[in-house]
Amino acid sequence: MKILIINCGSSSVKYQLIDPETKVALAKGNVARIGMSGAVLTHLRHDGDEVKLTGEILDHTVAIEYVLSILLSPNHGVLEDRSEISAVGHRVVHGGEEFSSSVLITPDVIKKIREFFELAPLHNPHNLRGINACLKLLPNVPQVAVFDTAFHSQMPECAFTYGIPYVLYKRYGIRRYGFHGTSHYYTSRRAYNLLGKSKEESKVITCHLGNGCSISAIKHGISIDTSMGFTPLEGLIMGTRSGDIDPSVILHIMGREEIGLSEANNLLNKHSGLIGISGESSDMRDILQGMQNGNHRAKLAFDMFCYRLKKYICSYIGVLGSVDALIFTGGIGENAVEVREKSCENLDFMGIKLDKALNNKTRGTEAEISSAKSRVKVFVIPTNEELVIAIDTKRIVQGEKL
């Protein structure tokens, strides 16, 4: 069985072709700069063969046509015919309260995804473009939607309800939803194996740190709290997103700067976070380099990022009552040694102590980085969201139950 995984952004399509039985990615790649000059498709086959193609890629349908063509290429592909694709699994960011698990895509599901545009305007519209493109290009292939929000759907009401008039939740669905669900699911399940415990007897905290960042408290396999909220803006400081902020701040800025809702949204989502604080970059690698060069604002951005992360780690230990494992994943979590060290600094009293040597040598690989004296195991676990989507897609298509 071969499942095509599609993850669409505003100007990109990330893809993998996965065999869910062997858990092997036969091929993977990315189409970047869709709708812009110099669009590029980067394709990597499982045996290491890599190719880059440039062309005029005007929309997501053309991009996915390129993807199918390279997968069928005699020189670089892994398929002989499109019929070998058993199903397509789509990452969909927001499923609202409607979808607590993955579903087969139908006209009704598409209608619901469209209704959630307002809740995830930076994500769901592009996710739907990918779905529509695949329905056009692969009309007889089952399509499955796997929602980022689904893993967090069992949060207790006291965790997902905001302190605003309750009628606004009932009327507009304003509540905490959480995101990065497939990543938190994958890394927590991997941690259970590394701990040698079942999910029913485990309490873990997962930190997904990339351009977007979120942290989750997971008790007995269930996400009971998570830092992202109604949208992916809340919580930790991120590459371009502010994270937690006093709501009055943005109202004050809107009045002083005389900006509207759209400009305020862009300010918080695209011009804040690491790039807003440092004034230089949204990339943690650039922030670390700036620190080494004596850039005060880069140092401030780094310190704020780690400080906010530490606060969430400590608060989630309180929510869980105790914790068996702390997990770092995502581009920053897997590679930024300095972030892991700083965010765990002086947490010995909570049972968290890193082994500095293990931490320093761990980049992008699975490893335990906690000290032998640490009561809490600390792991770096590279995430594999695409594999979660592939396995869930297989389950849905074959009619298997959770």
Kinemage of the C-alpha trace (Angstrom):
@kinemage 1
@onewidth
@group {chain A} dominant
@subgroup {mainchain}
@vectorlist {calphas} color= white
{ca met a 1} P 0.000 0.000 0.000
{ca lys a 2} L 1.334 3.444 -0.957
{ca ile a 3} L -0.139 6.618 0.523
{ca leu a 4} L 0.587 10.115 -0.740
{ca ile a 5} L 0.797 12.710 2.043
{ca ile a 6} L 0.060 16.306 1.084
{ca asn a 7} L 0.691 19.378 3.259
{ca cys a 8} L -0.166 22.635 1.505
{ca gly a 9} L 0.931 26.113 2.538
{ca ser a 10} L 0.187 29.430 0.888
{ca ser a 11} L 2.989 29.051 -1.666
{ca ser a 12} L 4.236 25.519 -1.057
{ca val a 13} L 3.332 21.840 -1.214
{ca lys a 14} L 5.223 19.389 0.986
{ca tyr a 15} L 4.721 15.740 0.111
{ca gln a 16} L 5.778 12.208 0.993
{ca leu a 17} L 4.907 8.839 -0.508
{ca ile a 18} L 4.805 6.387 2.405
{ca asp a 19} L 4.315 2.662 2.760
{ca pro a 20} L 2.437 2.528 6.103
{ca glu a 21} L 3.203 -1.176 6.532
{ca thr a 22} L 6.991 -0.742 6.465
{ca lys a 23} L 6.811 2.881 7.672
{ca val a 24} L 9.240 3.819 4.899
{ca ala a 25} L 9.036 7.104 2.993
{ca leu a 26} L 9.656 5.978 -0.592
{ca ala a 27} L 10.055 9.593 -1.710
{ca lys a 28} L 9.545 13.068 -0.317
{ca gly a 29} L 9.919 16.635 -1.384
{ca asn a 30} L 8.677 20.162 -1.527
{ca val a 31} L 7.356 22.540 -4.165
{ca ala a 32} L 8.262 26.097 -3.177
{ca arg a 33} L 7.418 29.562 -4.508
{ca ile a 34} L 4.091 28.546 -6.070
{ca gly a 35} L 2.666 31.479 -8.027
{ca met a 36} L 6.016 33.288 -8.005
{ca ser a 37} L 8.953 33.419 -10.391
{ca gly a 38} L 11.553 30.717 -9.913
{ca ala a 39} L 9.273 28.033 -8.469
{ca val a 40} L 11.307 24.985 -7.407
{ca leu a 41} L 10.487 21.314 -6.837
{ca thr a 42} L 12.994 19.464 -4.650
{ca his a 43} L 12.565 15.674 -4.729
{ca leu a 44} L 14.425 13.062 -2.681
{ca arg a 45} L 14.053 9.326 -3.268
{ca his a 46} L 14.566 6.855 -0.398
{ca asp a 47} L 17.830 5.608 -1.947
{ca gly a 48} L 19.335 9.096 -1.833
{ca asp a 49} L 18.659 10.156 -5.413
{ca glu a 50} L 17.854 13.873 -5.367
{ca val a 51} L 16.752 16.287 -8.056
{ca lys a 52} L 15.683 19.938 -8.255
{ca leu a 53} L 13.405 21.207 -10.997
{ca thr a 54} L 12.386 24.776 -11.742
{ca gly a 55} L 9.382 25.894 -13.724
{ca glu a 56} L 6.307 28.067 -13.910
{ca ile a 57} L 4.038 26.688 -11.201
{ca leu a 58} L 1.041 28.990 -11.026
{ca asp a 59} L -1.172 27.206 -8.505
{ca his a 60} L -1.481 24.169 -6.243
{ca thr a 61} L -3.043 21.994 -8.957
{ca val a 62} L -0.024 22.548 -11.214
{ca ala a 63} L 2.277 21.928 -8.215
{ca ile a 64} L 0.665 18.574 -7.420
{ca glu a 65} L 0.759 17.663 -11.118
{ca tyr a 66} L 4.527 18.246 -10.910
{ca val a 67} L 4.670 16.025 -7.814
{ca leu a 68} L 2.836 13.198 -9.577
{ca ser a 69} L 5.081 13.567 -12.629
{ca ile a 70} L 8.292 13.268 -10.605
{ca leu a 71} L 6.901 10.280 -8.683
{ca leu a 72} L 6.259 8.607 -12.058
{ca ser a 73} L 9.587 9.688 -13.599
{ca pro a 74} L 11.656 6.790 -15.051
{ca asn a 75} L 14.827 8.403 -13.712
{ca his a 76} L 13.778 9.747 -10.315
{ca gly a 77} L 10.387 8.234 -9.519
{ca val a 78} L 9.109 5.338 -7.441
{ca leu a 79} L 5.834 4.614 -9.241
{ca glu a 80} L 4.952 3.112 -12.595
{ca asp a 81} L 1.332 4.242 -12.610
{ca arg a 82} L -0.924 6.619 -10.657
{ca ser a 83} L -3.121 3.646 -9.756
{ca glu a 84} L -0.395 2.527 -7.320
{ca ile a 85} L -1.421 5.397 -5.018
{ca ser a 86} L -3.910 3.750 -2.658
{ca ala a 87} L -5.016 6.934 -0.876
{ca val a 88} L -4.093 10.551 -0.222
{ca gly a 89} L -3.765 11.888 3.319
{ca his a 90} L -4.092 15.646 3.767
{ca arg a 91} L -2.907 17.686 6.717
{ca val a 92} L -5.735 20.031 7.695
{ca val a 93} L -4.905 22.458 10.469
{ca his a 94} L -8.318 23.248 11.953
{ca gly a 95} L -11.168 20.801 12.488
{ca gly a 96} L -13.058 22.838 15.075
{ca glu a 97} L -15.285 20.870 17.418
{ca glu a 98} L -16.718 19.006 14.444
{ca phe a 99} L -13.799 16.629 13.890
{ca ser a 100} L -12.239 14.791 16.823
{ca ser a 101} L -10.522 12.277 14.527
{ca ser a 102} L -9.491 11.843 10.900
{ca val a 103} L -12.233 11.426 8.296
{ca leu a 104} L -12.794 10.361 4.706
{ca ile a 105} L -13.196 13.510 2.626
{ca thr a 106} L -16.711 14.041 1.288
{ca pro a 107} L -18.543 17.143 0.006
{ca asp a 108} L -19.898 17.683 3.534
{ca val a 109} L -16.386 17.511 5.021
{ca ile a 110} L -15.141 20.021 2.446
{ca lys a 111} L -17.999 22.340 3.372
{ca lys a 112} L -17.000 22.132 7.052
{ca ile a 113} L -13.322 22.756 6.297
{ca arg a 114} L -14.389 25.850 4.378
{ca glu a 115} L -16.452 27.012 7.367
{ca phe a 116} L -13.295 26.850 9.498
{ca phe a 117} L -11.467 29.325 7.227
{ca glu a 118} L -12.303 32.030 9.766
{ca leu a 119} L -10.651 30.045 12.558
{ca ala a 120} L -7.453 29.286 10.605
{ca pro a 121} L -7.222 31.838 7.769
{ca leu a 122} L -3.491 31.253 7.283
{ca his a 123} L -3.860 27.482 6.927
{ca asn a 124} L -7.236 25.949 6.075
{ca pro a 125} L -7.724 27.743 2.722
{ca his a 126} L -4.405 26.364 1.478
{ca asn a 127} L -5.148 22.907 2.891
{ca leu a 128} L -8.402 22.905 0.909
{ca arg a 129} L -6.585 23.954 -2.262
{ca gly a 130} L -4.506 20.798 -1.974
{ca ile a 131} L -7.604 18.669 -1.408
{ca asn a 132} L -9.359 20.112 -4.454
{ca ala a 133} L -6.246 19.648 -6.596
{ca cys a 134} L -5.949 15.978 -5.627
{ca leu a 135} L -9.672 15.373 -6.204
{ca lys a 136} L -9.168 16.724 -9.714
{ca leu a 137} L -5.938 14.867 -10.495
{ca leu a 138} L -6.718 11.619 -8.639
{ca pro a 139} L -10.530 11.458 -8.849
{ca asn a 140} L -10.846 7.759 -8.006
{ca val a 141} L -8.421 7.715 -5.083
{ca pro a 142} L -9.794 7.958 -1.501
{ca gln a 143} L -8.833 11.198 0.255
{ca val a 144} L -8.538 11.550 4.024
{ca ala a 145} L -8.345 14.692 6.179
{ca val a 146} L -6.119 14.461 9.265
{ca phe a 147} L -6.666 17.408 11.599
{ca asp a 148} L -4.027 19.127 13.740
{ca thr a 149} L -6.688 19.881 16.325
{ca ala a 150} L -8.022 16.325 16.713
{ca phe a 151} L -5.443 15.091 19.247
{ca his a 152} L -6.423 17.890 21.637
{ca ser a 153} L -10.174 17.273 21.365
{ca gln a 154} L -10.385 15.538 24.776
{ca met a 155} L -9.074 18.457 26.816
{ca pro a 156} L -11.203 19.092 29.913
{ca glu a 157} L -13.657 21.967 29.703
{ca cys a 158} L -11.774 23.971 32.318
{ca ala a 159} L -8.680 23.871 30.077
{ca phe a 160} L -10.304 24.773 26.772
{ca thr a 161} L -12.778 27.444 27.947
{ca tyr a 162} L -11.697 31.096 27.953
{ca gly a 163} L -12.631 33.609 30.640
{ca ile a 164} L -15.072 35.468 28.414
{ca pro a 165} L -18.890 35.322 28.420
{ca tyr a 166} L -19.790 31.662 27.940
{ca val a 167} L -22.412 32.582 25.359
{ca leu a 168} L -19.574 33.598 22.969
{ca tyr a 169} L -18.199 30.068 23.116
{ca lys a 170} L -21.626 28.593 22.366
{ca arg a 171} L -22.331 31.146 19.631
{ca tyr a 172} L -18.985 31.307 17.837
{ca gly a 173} L -16.975 28.312 19.049
{ca ile a 174} L -14.400 30.535 20.759
{ca arg a 175} L -12.295 28.124 22.829
{ca arg a 176} L -8.846 26.552 22.972
{ca tyr a 177} L -8.375 24.010 20.170
{ca gly a 178} L -4.619 23.383 20.073
{ca phe a 179} L -2.471 22.485 17.080
{ca his a 180} L 0.551 20.379 16.047
{ca gly a 181} L -1.560 17.418 17.157
{ca thr a 182} L 0.098 14.843 14.904
{ca ser a 183} L 3.539 15.841 16.219
{ca his a 184} L 2.503 15.728 19.880
{ca tyr a 185} L 0.819 12.377 19.238
{ca tyr a 186} L 3.857 10.841 17.503
{ca thr a 187} L 6.508 12.015 19.963
{ca ser a 188} L 4.466 11.090 23.039
{ca arg a 189} L 3.901 7.554 21.663
{ca arg a 190} L 7.625 7.235 20.929
{ca ala a 191} L 8.372 8.370 24.496
{ca tyr a 192} L 6.207 5.599 25.953
{ca asn a 193} L 8.382 3.063 24.121
{ca leu a 194} L 11.569 4.699 25.365
{ca leu a 195} L 10.223 4.813 28.920
{ca gly a 196} L 9.110 1.188 28.736
{ca lys a 197} L 5.669 2.214 30.005
{ca ser a 198} L 2.168 2.088 28.606
{ca lys a 199} L 0.382 5.320 27.789
{ca glu a 200} L -2.074 4.581 30.607
{ca glu a 201} L 0.694 4.892 33.214
{ca ser a 202} L 2.647 7.768 31.642
{ca lys a 203} L 2.672 11.544 32.001
{ca val a 204} L 4.728 13.448 29.436
{ca ile a 205} L 5.312 17.001 28.231
{ca thr a 206} L 5.995 17.459 24.530
{ca cys a 207} L 7.653 20.622 23.174
{ca his a 208} L 7.229 21.130 19.422
{ca leu a 209} L 9.628 23.967 18.619
{ca gly a 210} L 9.955 25.216 15.059
{ca asn a 211} L 8.862 28.357 13.266
{ca gly a 212} L 5.570 27.596 15.009
{ca cys a 213} L 5.863 26.388 18.605
{ca ser a 214} L 3.547 24.618 21.021
{ca ile a 215} L 3.819 22.559 24.179
{ca ser a 216} L 1.375 19.937 25.467
{ca ala a 217} L 0.680 18.207 28.772
{ca ile a 218} L -0.259 14.596 28.014
{ca lys a 219} L -1.715 12.374 30.719
{ca his a 220} L -2.414 8.698 30.082
{ca gly a 221} L -2.246 9.275 26.326
{ca ile a 222} L -4.637 12.251 26.323
{ca ser a 223} L -3.717 15.887 25.732
{ca ile a 224} L -5.138 17.677 28.773
{ca asp a 225} L -3.697 21.103 27.975
{ca thr a 226} L -1.731 22.758 25.189
{ca ser a 227} L -0.291 26.219 24.626
{ca met a 228} L -1.827 27.117 21.253
{ca gly a 229} L -5.441 28.150 21.550
{ca phe a 230} L -8.308 29.422 19.402
{ca thr a 231} L -5.687 29.971 16.677
{ca pro a 232} L -1.996 29.002 16.352
{ca leu a 233} L -1.037 32.469 17.659
{ca glu a 234} L -1.363 31.833 21.408
{ca gly a 235} L 1.285 30.416 23.719
{ca leu a 236} L 5.030 30.314 23.199
{ca ile a 237} L 7.024 32.995 21.384
{ca met a 238} L 7.535 31.809 17.802
{ca gly a 239} L 9.421 32.792 14.670
{ca thr a 240} L 7.016 35.546 13.619
{ca arg a 241} L 4.139 35.122 16.106
{ca ser a 242} L 3.854 36.932 19.419
{ca gly a 243} L 2.466 34.111 21.540
{ca asp a 244} L 0.749 35.128 24.802
{ca ile a 245} L 0.033 38.847 25.068
{ca asp a 246} L -2.234 41.085 27.140
{ca pro a 247} L -5.252 41.599 24.816
{ca ser a 248} L -5.291 45.277 25.732
{ca val a 249} L -1.870 45.734 24.137
{ca ile a 250} L -3.156 45.146 20.622
{ca leu a 251} L -6.188 47.373 21.246
{ca his a 252} L -3.813 50.099 22.426
{ca ile a 253} L -1.565 49.660 19.370
{ca met a 254} L -4.546 49.717 16.995
{ca gly a 255} L -5.625 53.032 18.474
{ca arg a 256} L -2.176 54.625 18.549
{ca glu a 257} L -1.054 53.406 15.117
{ca glu a 258} L -4.535 53.764 13.591
{ca ile a 259} L -4.489 50.289 12.067
{ca gly a 260} L -7.377 47.948 11.317
{ca leu a 261} L -8.048 44.281 11.997
{ca ser a 262} L -6.068 43.017 9.001
{ca glu a 263} L -2.987 45.058 9.884
{ca ala a 264} L -3.238 44.005 13.536
{ca asn a 265} L -3.487 40.360 12.500
{ca asn a 266} L -0.368 40.708 10.331
{ca leu a 267} L 1.461 42.484 13.150
{ca leu a 268} L 0.868 39.623 15.606
{ca asn a 269} L 1.279 36.731 13.142
{ca lys a 270} L 3.987 37.887 10.748
{ca his a 271} L 6.025 40.673 12.360
{ca ser a 272} L 6.270 39.640 16.020
{ca gly a 273} L 8.058 36.837 17.879
{ca leu a 274} L 11.760 36.326 17.221
{ca ile a 275} L 11.826 38.590 14.189
{ca gly a 276} L 9.964 41.373 15.956
{ca ile a 277} L 12.190 41.278 19.023
{ca ser a 278} L 15.527 40.787 17.257
{ca gly a 279} L 14.746 42.956 14.251
{ca glu a 280} L 16.913 40.557 12.260
{ca ser a 281} L 15.452 37.093 11.698
{ca ser a 282} L 12.745 34.589 12.599
{ca asp a 283} L 15.282 31.738 12.372
{ca met a 284} L 16.744 30.520 15.656
{ca arg a 285} L 20.038 29.740 13.908
{ca asp a 286} L 20.402 33.427 13.014
{ca ile a 287} L 19.396 34.421 16.543
{ca leu a 288} L 22.153 32.200 18.002
{ca gln a 289} L 24.686 33.617 15.555
{ca gly a 290} L 23.623 37.134 16.465
{ca met a 291} L 24.162 36.325 20.143
{ca gln a 292} L 27.696 35.181 19.393
{ca asn a 293} L 28.285 38.463 17.561
{ca gly a 294} L 27.173 40.446 20.602
{ca asn a 295} L 23.766 41.503 19.289
{ca his a 296} L 21.767 42.532 22.377
{ca arg a 297} L 18.352 42.148 20.715
{ca ala a 298} L 19.222 38.674 19.457
{ca lys a 299} L 20.191 37.733 23.026
{ca leu a 300} L 16.936 39.222 24.306
{ca ala a 301} L 14.913 37.220 21.755
{ca phe a 302} L 16.685 34.020 22.801
{ca asp a 303} L 16.223 34.695 26.515
{ca met a 304} L 12.525 35.490 26.067
{ca phe a 305} L 11.969 32.366 23.975
{ca cys a 306} L 13.548 30.104 26.605
{ca tyr a 307} L 11.949 31.937 29.532
{ca arg a 308} L 8.458 31.483 28.091
{ca leu a 309} L 9.187 27.815 27.353
{ca lys a 310} L 10.443 27.226 30.907
{ca lys a 311} L 7.301 28.822 32.367
{ca tyr a 312} L 5.091 26.472 30.360
{ca ile a 313} L 7.155 23.408 31.288
{ca cys a 314} L 6.822 24.237 34.989
{ca ser a 315} L 3.122 25.033 34.766
{ca tyr a 316} L 2.398 21.780 32.947
{ca ile a 317} L 4.224 19.773 35.593
{ca gly a 318} L 1.770 21.362 38.005
{ca val a 319} L -1.174 20.453 35.760
{ca leu a 320} L 0.013 16.837 35.467
{ca gly a 321} L 0.978 16.497 39.132
{ca ser a 322} L 4.224 14.801 38.115
{ca val a 323} L 5.995 14.023 34.858
{ca asp a 324} L 7.853 10.999 33.487
{ca ala a 325} L 9.379 12.561 30.395
{ca leu a 326} L 10.074 15.919 28.768
{ca ile a 327} L 10.382 15.763 24.979
{ca phe a 328} L 11.937 18.216 22.526
{ca thr a 329} L 11.033 18.024 18.833
{ca gly a 330} L 10.729 20.231 15.738
{ca gly a 331} L 13.566 22.066 13.995
{ca ile a 332} L 14.558 24.076 17.079
{ca gly a 333} L 13.776 21.349 19.600
{ca glu a 334} L 15.816 18.757 17.731
{ca asn a 335} L 18.816 20.949 16.879
{ca ala a 336} L 19.159 23.985 19.154
{ca val a 337} L 21.347 22.676 21.979
{ca glu a 338} L 21.346 26.113 23.603
{ca val a 339} L 17.539 26.315 23.781
{ca arg a 340} L 17.261 22.934 25.475
{ca glu a 341} L 19.968 23.818 27.992
{ca lys a 342} L 18.584 27.251 28.826
{ca ser a 343} L 14.953 26.139 29.150
{ca cys a 344} L 15.918 23.295 31.537
{ca glu a 345} L 18.373 25.381 33.552
{ca asn a 346} L 17.822 25.288 37.346
{ca leu a 347} L 14.924 22.840 37.109
{ca asp a 348} L 16.691 20.266 39.307
{ca phe a 349} L 14.087 20.902 42.028
{ca met a 350} L 11.447 19.622 39.605
{ca gly a 351} L 13.490 16.547 38.804
{ca ile a 352} L 14.814 17.805 35.451
{ca lys a 353} L 18.571 17.775 34.918
{ca leu a 354} L 20.336 17.569 31.570
{ca asp a 355} L 23.555 15.746 30.818
{ca lys a 356} L 25.479 18.576 29.175
{ca ala a 357} L 27.690 16.295 27.098
{ca leu a 358} L 24.742 14.277 25.777
{ca asn a 359} L 22.797 17.448 25.049
{ca asn a 360} L 25.697 19.070 23.198
{ca lys a 361} L 26.203 16.136 20.846
{ca thr a 362} L 22.521 15.549 20.049
{ca arg a 363} L 21.258 17.280 16.918
{ca gly a 364} L 18.434 15.888 14.806
{ca thr a 365} L 18.645 12.369 16.202
{ca glu a 366} L 16.661 10.480 18.812
{ca ala a 367} L 18.460 10.402 22.144
{ca glu a 368} L 18.064 10.679 25.885
{ca ile a 369} L 19.815 13.837 27.102
{ca ser a 370} L 18.953 13.724 30.815
{ca ser a 371} L 21.505 13.168 33.543
{ca ala a 372} L 21.620 9.880 35.428
{ca lys a 373} L 20.554 11.959 38.463
{ca ser a 374} L 17.465 13.334 36.718
{ca arg a 375} L 14.153 11.937 37.992
{ca val a 376} L 12.526 13.026 34.715
{ca lys a 377} L 13.734 11.526 31.459
{ca val a 378} L 14.506 14.177 28.830
{ca phe a 379} L 14.436 13.067 25.200
{ca val a 380} L 15.080 14.541 21.795
{ca ile a 381} L 12.663 12.805 19.420
{ca pro a 382} L 12.536 13.835 15.751
{ca thr a 383} L 8.891 14.150 14.828
{ca asn a 384} L 7.243 12.253 11.977
{ca glu a 385} L 3.873 13.864 11.337
{ca glu a 386} L 3.677 12.411 7.841
{ca leu a 387} L 3.867 8.854 9.178
{ca val a 388} L 1.004 9.599 11.588
{ca ile a 389} L -1.057 10.929 8.677
{ca ala a 390} L -0.218 7.856 6.558
{ca ile a 391} L -1.167 5.371 9.286
{ca asp a 392} L -4.394 7.234 10.040
{ca thr a 393} L -5.223 7.426 6.339
{ca lys a 394} L -4.726 3.678 5.989
{ca arg a 395} L -6.956 3.100 9.014
{ca ile a 396} L -9.760 5.259 7.641
{ca val a 397} L -9.598 3.821 4.120
{ca gln a 398} L -9.629 0.239 5.421
{ca gly a 399} L -12.451 0.966 7.866
{ca glu a 400} L -10.411 0.140 10.967
{ca lys a 401} L -11.390 1.538 14.360
{ca leu a 402} L -9.087 3.365 16.775
